[in-house]
């Protein structure tokens, strides 16, 4: 039997997630989610996130504590999953009860741990409407597409901690210098839809859920460009 690849040494500790939701949403850009399916590690680089606070009308936590939403009220680094439009969605709890980050989209990641066999499995997990493999740039371009490609399911992971043998987030040393900050997607009118809590890796703007740099968008009005580091 073939042995699956060992875990990389740079899995993020739970303490990484115990920070302000917006700070965490930006810090997660460029990090790599790894999920083991059988003998393969399926991996994707995070390119789009959304921050949510318990005080936001658009957040699940604003509706109050329930057993289903308990992960949102646990310490930073718990996994909160729910169904959106018939698909699974992945969130991580942040600092403070009810605060969290939604992983909105990602980009397939191939390296020595997650090779082209892993990518092929992700394509099998998430074919297009005609049953054909999706192009790499569309494979994880949305919160439910991401979970489908990585094989993440609500019953398996909701309210769980990360498991270095099955699911974790890794720092692969990627530096994201330019971040686009804009409003979140799919927030109904009157539920704090104006809050600029969506963050996109500018180098991957064309591959996220909705390109914030598409024609007609104006910097300073529709989005802000943040620069990190030197």
Secondary structure as GFF3:
##gff-version 3
##sequence-region A 1 230
A	DSSP	three_ten_helix	14	17	.	.	.	ID=ss1
A	DSSP	alpha_helix	21	27	.	.	.	ID=ss2
A	DSSP	beta_strand	32	37	.	.	.	ID=ss3
A	DSSP	beta_strand	40	52	.	.	.	ID=ss4
A	DSSP	three_ten_helix	61	63	.	.	.	ID=ss5
A	DSSP	three_ten_helix	70	73	.	.	.	ID=ss6
A	DSSP	beta_strand	79	84	.	.	.	ID=ss7
A	DSSP	beta_strand	87	93	.	.	.	ID=ss8
A	DSSP	beta_strand	100	108	.	.	.	ID=ss9
A	DSSP	alpha_helix	116	125	.	.	.	ID=ss10
A	DSSP	alpha_helix	136	139	.	.	.	ID=ss11
A	DSSP	alpha_helix	143	150	.	.	.	ID=ss12
A	DSSP	alpha_helix	154	157	.	.	.	ID=ss13
A	DSSP	beta_strand	167	170	.	.	.	ID=ss14
A	DSSP	beta_strand	178	182	.	.	.	ID=ss15
A	DSSP	beta_strand	198	201	.	.	.	ID=ss16
A	DSSP	three_ten_helix	202	207	.	.	.	ID=ss17
A	DSSP	beta_strand	223	227	.	.	.	ID=ss18
###
